[in-house]
Amino acid sequence: MLHRSIRTRLALATGVAVLAGAGSAIAAPAPLDPGTDPVSYDIRVIDADGATVKRLACDWRGAPDADDSPCLAWASDLRPTVEAIQAAGGVASITRVVAPAHGVDATTRISERSDGTWLIRAVGQAEGRSLHRGMVCDIDARRCVNWDAAGARKASGKIRAAAAGLRKRR
């Protein structure tokens, strides 16, 4: 079993990496104080009308416990997440991660695009940096292309370019 502080760093790093997109420039989180540093995940799967059809919520201080594993699993691998969205009858998920000790307050939306690819869009703050980035992934959620709006309010051009890059990889 991993030491609690190592599990905490992995949990935060996982959440921030998913929010920021693979290969991001965000630094690994600093160690947390096991007794005081709170972390919360709020995950909602929504249907086409925006109604919540499934919800997961996890909160901990310092290190996650076994009962937090569903939230960590959601944040760690896109393929099972996409399958869970579909199994719940949803069309998208919205995840908010808040970890004040690390300046993390970010929301990630995972949704299917009209061409069958998946868009992962993260906005908010992490490690004191503004986030507006994500990935476009193939229909099976196996291959992804990162995009970063670099602080821009709109990201549609970056998303289109990432989708085009994904098509070239086929």
NORZI-V147712 format. One line per field, one symbol per residue. ss: DSSP state (2 for helix, 1 for strand, 0 for the rest). phi: phi as a letter, one per 20 degrees, with the letter a starting at -180 (. if undefined). psi: psi as a letter, one per 30 degrees, with the letter a starting at -180 (. if undefined). A space follows every 50 residues. Layout:
ss->???
phi->???
psi->???
This chain:
ss->00022222222222222222000000000000000001111111110000 01111111111000022222222222022222222220000111111112 22011111111100000111111111001111111110000001111100 00000222222222222220
phi->.ffgfffffffffffffffengmfefffffgefgeceeccdcdcddefen ffdbbcbccbcnbfdgfeffffffeebfgfffffgffenedaccdddcbg fdmebccdddbeefenfdddcdcpcblmdfdbbrbdcfgelddccfcbfl nffdcgffffffffffffff
psi->kkkeeeeeeeeeeeeeeeefkkglgklkklkljfffjkkkkjkkklaffg kkfkkkkkklkdklleffeeeeeeffkeefeeeeeeefglfllkkkkkie fggkjkkkkklklfgflkkjkkkbkkhgkkkilblkllfgheklklljfh fkekgeeeeeeeeeeeeff.
